[in-house]
Amino acid sequence: MIPHIAVALLTQAAVALPLRSWAAGAVAASAWAISREFTQAEYRWIEQFGAGRRANMPWWGGLDPAVWQRADPWLDWIVPMLAVTGVALAMNRRSRLARS
């Protein structure tokens, strides 16, 4: 999970610094984390139910609760999302305090 958080924070900084928006960076980093785990869920579905063939997977395969039974996939997107949201909120607060 630590590498996921690190990549999310780096993604956030890469977007936030040029755009001067930590919230935009948080959105980009969250989208990365969520899409990565959704893709991993699709691969799990293909292995478990699709006979190893992507063509056998329905459009909703990555959303099937059967492939989201463990805590790891949930934590791999929730924790990085919380981390970047926390940074965005802290930087927003810092900015507001600096203006006053």
LUMNULO-158857 format. One record per residue: residue number from 1; chain; residue in one letter; y, z, x of N, C-alpha, C in turn. Coordinates in nm, 2 decimals, always signed. Each point is the difference from the previous one (the first is absolute). Example, Ala and Ser with C-alpha at 12.3 -4.5 7.8 and 13.67 -1.06 7.14 Angstrom:
BEGIN
  num  chaine  residu     n_y     n_z     n_x    ca_y    ca_z    ca_x     c_y     c_z     c_x
    1       A       a   -0.57   +0.78   +1.32   +0.12   +0.00   -0.09   +0.12   +0.00   +0.09
    2       A       s   +0.11   -0.07   -0.04   +0.11   +0.00   +0.09   +0.11   +0.08   -0.08
***
This chain:
BEGIN
  num  chaine  residu     n_y     n_z     n_x    ca_y    ca_z    ca_x     c_y     c_z     c_x
    1       A       m   -0.12   +0.00   +0.08   +0.12   +0.00   -0.08   +0.13   +0.00   +0.09
    2       A       i   -0.01   +0.06   +0.11   +0.12   +0.01   +0.09   +0.04   -0.14   +0.04
    3       A       p   -0.09   -0.10   +0.04   +0.05   -0.13   +0.03   +0.07   -0.07   -0.12
    4       A       h   -0.05   +0.03   -0.13   +0.06   -0.06   -0.12   +0.15   +0.05   -0.01
    5       A       i   +0.02   +0.13   +0.02   +0.13   +0.06   -0.01   +0.09   -0.06   +0.11
    6       A       a   -0.05   -0.02   +0.12   +0.08   -0.05   +0.11   +0.04   -0.15   -0.03
    7       A       v   -0.09   -0.08   -0.05   +0.03   -0.14   -0.03   +0.10   +0.00   -0.11
    8       A       a   -0.01   +0.09   -0.10   +0.09   +0.00   -0.11   +0.14   +0.04   +0.04
    9       A       l   +0.01   +0.10   +0.09   +0.13   +0.04   +0.05   +0.07   -0.11   +0.09
   10       A       l   -0.09   -0.07   +0.08   +0.06   -0.11   +0.08   +0.04   -0.11   -0.09
   11       A       t   -0.07   -0.03   -0.10   +0.04   -0.10   -0.10   +0.13   +0.03   -0.07
   12       A       q   +0.01   +0.13   -0.04   +0.12   +0.05   -0.06   +0.12   -0.02   +0.09
   13       A       a   -0.01   +0.04   +0.13   +0.11   -0.01   +0.09   +0.03   -0.15   +0.03
   14       A       a   -0.10   -0.08   +0.01   +0.03   -0.14   +0.03   +0.08   -0.07   -0.12
   15       A       v   -0.02   +0.05   -0.12   +0.07   -0.06   -0.11   +0.14   +0.08   -0.02
   16       A       a   -0.01   +0.13   +0.02   +0.12   +0.08   -0.03   +0.11   -0.02   +0.10
   17       A       l   -0.03   -0.01   +0.12   +0.11   -0.01   +0.10   +0.09   -0.13   -0.01
   18       A       p   -0.06   -0.12   -0.01   +0.08   -0.11   -0.02   +0.07   -0.01   -0.14
   19       A       l   -0.06   +0.05   -0.10   +0.05   +0.00   -0.14   +0.09   +0.12   -0.03
   20       A       r   -0.01   +0.10   +0.09   +0.07   +0.13   -0.03   -0.04   +0.06   -0.13
   21       A       s   -0.12   -0.01   -0.03   -0.05   +0.06   -0.12   -0.14   +0.06   +0.02
   22       A       w   -0.01   +0.13   +0.01   -0.13   +0.07   +0.02   -0.08   -0.01   -0.13
   23       A       a   +0.06   -0.02   -0.11   -0.08   -0.02   -0.13   -0.07   -0.13   +0.00
   24       A       a   +0.07   -0.11   +0.05   -0.06   -0.13   +0.01   -0.12   +0.01   +0.10
   25       A       g   +0.02   +0.07   +0.11   -0.11   +0.02   +0.09   -0.12   +0.07   -0.06
   26       A       a   +0.03   +0.10   -0.08   -0.11   +0.07   -0.07   -0.07   -0.09   -0.10
   27       A       v   +0.07   -0.08   -0.07   -0.06   -0.09   -0.09   -0.09   -0.10   +0.08
   28       A       a   +0.04   -0.06   +0.11   -0.08   -0.09   +0.08   -0.12   +0.07   +0.05
   29       A       a   +0.02   +0.12   +0.06   -0.12   +0.07   +0.05   -0.10   +0.04   -0.10
   30       A       s   +0.05   +0.04   -0.12   -0.09   +0.04   -0.11   -0.08   -0.12   -0.05
   31       A       a   +0.07   -0.11   -0.01   -0.07   -0.13   -0.04   -0.10   -0.03   +0.10
   32       A       w   +0.02   +0.01   +0.13   -0.10   -0.03   +0.10   -0.12   +0.10   -0.02
   33       A       a   +0.02   +0.13   -0.01   -0.11   +0.09   -0.01   -0.08   -0.02   -0.13
   34       A       i   +0.07   -0.03   -0.11   -0.08   -0.02   -0.13   -0.08   -0.13   +0.01
   35       A       s   +0.07   -0.10   +0.05   -0.07   -0.13   +0.00   -0.12   +0.00   +0.10
   36       A       r   +0.01   +0.07   +0.11   -0.11   +0.02   +0.09   -0.12   +0.07   -0.06
   37       A       e   +0.03   +0.10   -0.07   -0.11   +0.08   -0.07   -0.06   -0.08   -0.11
   38       A       f   +0.08   -0.08   -0.07   -0.05   -0.08   -0.11   -0.10   -0.11   +0.06
   39       A       t   +0.04   -0.06   +0.11   -0.08   -0.10   +0.07   -0.13   +0.07   +0.04
   40       A       q   +0.00   +0.12   +0.06   -0.12   +0.07   +0.04   -0.09   +0.02   -0.12
   41       A       a   +0.06   +0.04   -0.12   -0.08   +0.02   -0.12   -0.07   -0.13   -0.04
   42       A       e   +0.07   -0.11   +0.02   -0.06   -0.13   -0.04   -0.13   -0.02   +0.09
   43       A       y   +0.02   +0.02   +0.13   -0.12   -0.01   +0.09   -0.11   +0.09   -0.04
   44       A       r   +0.03   +0.13   -0.03   -0.10   +0.09   -0.05   -0.07   -0.06   -0.12
   45       A       w   +0.07   -0.05   -0.10   -0.06   -0.06   -0.12   -0.09   -0.12   +0.04
   46       A       i   +0.04   -0.08   +0.09   -0.08   -0.12   +0.04   -0.13   +0.05   +0.06
   47       A       e   +0.01   +0.10   +0.08   -0.12   +0.05   +0.07   -0.10   +0.07   -0.10
   48       A       q   +0.06   +0.08   -0.10   -0.08   +0.08   -0.09   -0.06   -0.09   -0.12
   49       A       f   +0.09   -0.09   -0.05   -0.04   -0.06   -0.13   +0.00   -0.15   +0.01
   50       A       g   +0.06   -0.06   +0.10   +0.02   -0.15   +0.01   -0.10   -0.07   +0.09
   51       A       a   -0.11   +0.07   +0.04   -0.10   -0.07   +0.09   +0.07   -0.05   +0.12
   52       A       g   +0.10   +0.06   +0.05   +0.07   -0.04   +0.12   +0.08   -0.13   -0.01
   53       A       r   +0.03   -0.04   -0.12   +0.07   -0.13   -0.02   +0.13   +0.03   -0.08
   54       A       r   +0.11   -0.04   +0.06   +0.13   +0.02   -0.07   +0.00   -0.08   -0.13
   55       A       a   -0.06   -0.11   -0.01   +0.00   -0.08   -0.12   -0.06   +0.07   -0.12
   56       A       n   -0.08   +0.10   +0.03   -0.06   +0.08   -0.11   +0.09   +0.11   -0.05
   57       A       m   +0.11   +0.02   +0.06   +0.09   +0.11   -0.04   +0.09   -0.04   -0.11
   58       A       p   +0.01   +0.08   -0.11   +0.10   -0.03   -0.10   +0.14   +0.03   +0.05
   59       A       w   +0.10   -0.04   -0.07   +0.14   +0.03   +0.04   +0.03   +0.15   +0.01
   60       A       w   -0.08   +0.08   -0.08   +0.03   +0.14   +0.00   -0.09   +0.08   +0.09
   61       A       g   -0.07   -0.07   +0.09   -0.10   +0.07   +0.08   +0.06   +0.12   +0.09
   62       A       g   +0.12   -0.03   +0.05   +0.06   +0.11   +0.08   +0.05   +0.11   -0.08
   63       A       l   +0.01   -0.01   -0.13   +0.04   +0.11   -0.09   -0.11   +0.07   -0.06
   64       A       d   -0.12   -0.04   +0.02   -0.12   +0.06   -0.06   -0.01   +0.15   +0.05
   65       A       p   -0.01   +0.09   -0.09   -0.01   +0.14   +0.04   -0.12   +0.03   +0.09
   66       A       a   -0.10   -0.08   -0.01   -0.13   +0.02   +0.07   +0.03   -0.01   +0.15
   67       A       v   +0.10   -0.07   +0.05   +0.03   -0.02   +0.14   +0.11   +0.10   +0.05
   68       A       w   +0.04   +0.09   -0.09   +0.11   +0.09   +0.03   -0.06   +0.15   -0.01
   69       A       q   -0.13   +0.02   +0.03   -0.06   +0.13   -0.03   +0.03   +0.10   +0.11
   70       A       r   +0.03   -0.04   +0.12   +0.03   +0.10   +0.11   +0.15   +0.03   +0.01
   71       A       a   +0.03   +0.11   +0.07   +0.14   +0.04   +0.01   +0.07   -0.09   +0.11
   72       A       d   -0.07   -0.04   +0.10   +0.06   -0.08   +0.11   +0.09   -0.11   -0.04
   73       A       p   -0.05   -0.09   -0.09   +0.09   -0.12   -0.03   +0.13   +0.05   -0.08
   74       A       w   -0.01   +0.10   -0.07   +0.11   +0.05   -0.08   +0.10   +0.06   +0.10
   75       A       l   -0.05   +0.08   +0.10   +0.09   +0.07   +0.09   +0.06   -0.10   +0.10
   76       A       d   -0.07   -0.11   +0.03   +0.05   -0.10   +0.09   +0.12   -0.08   -0.05
   77       A       w   +0.03   +0.01   -0.13   +0.13   -0.06   -0.05   +0.09   +0.10   -0.05
   78       A       i   -0.05   +0.11   -0.06   +0.09   +0.10   -0.05   +0.08   +0.08   +0.11
   79       A       v   -0.07   +0.04   +0.10   +0.06   +0.08   +0.11   +0.11   -0.08   +0.07
   80       A       p   -0.03   -0.13   +0.05   +0.11   -0.07   +0.06   +0.12   -0.03   -0.10
   81       A       m   -0.03   -0.02   -0.13   +0.10   -0.02   -0.09   +0.09   +0.13   -0.02
   82       A       l   -0.06   +0.11   +0.00   +0.08   +0.13   +0.00   +0.08   +0.02   +0.12
   83       A       a   -0.06   -0.04   +0.12   +0.07   +0.02   +0.12   +0.13   -0.09   +0.01
   84       A       v   -0.01   -0.13   -0.04   +0.12   -0.08   +0.01   +0.10   +0.03   -0.11
   85       A       t   -0.05   +0.05   -0.12   +0.09   +0.05   -0.10   +0.08   +0.12   +0.05
   86       A       g   -0.07   +0.09   +0.06   +0.07   +0.12   +0.06   +0.10   -0.04   +0.10
   87       A       v   -0.03   -0.10   +0.09   +0.10   -0.04   +0.09   +0.12   -0.07   -0.07
   88       A       a   -0.03   -0.08   -0.10   +0.11   -0.06   -0.07   +0.09   +0.10   -0.07
   89       A       l   -0.06   +0.10   -0.06   +0.08   +0.10   -0.07   +0.08   +0.08   +0.11
   90       A       a   -0.06   +0.04   +0.11   +0.07   +0.07   +0.10   +0.12   -0.08   +0.06
   91       A       m   -0.02   -0.12   +0.03   +0.10   -0.09   +0.05   +0.11   -0.02   -0.10
   92       A       n   -0.03   -0.01   -0.13   +0.10   -0.01   -0.10   +0.09   +0.13   -0.01
   93       A       r   -0.07   +0.11   +0.01   +0.07   +0.13   +0.00   +0.09   +0.01   +0.12
   94       A       r   -0.05   -0.04   +0.11   +0.08   +0.01   +0.13   +0.12   -0.09   -0.01
   95       A       s   -0.02   -0.12   -0.06   +0.12   -0.09   -0.02   +0.10   +0.06   -0.09
   96       A       r   -0.04   +0.06   -0.11   +0.09   +0.06   -0.09   +0.08   +0.12   +0.06
   97       A       l   -0.07   +0.08   +0.07   +0.06   +0.11   +0.07   +0.10   -0.04   +0.10
   98       A       a   -0.03   -0.11   +0.07   +0.09   -0.05   +0.11   +0.13   -0.06   -0.06
   99       A       r   -0.01   -0.05   -0.13   +0.12   -0.05   -0.07   +0.09   +0.11   -0.05
  100       A       s   -0.06   +0.11   -0.03   +0.09   +0.11   -0.06   +0.06   +0.09   +0.10
***
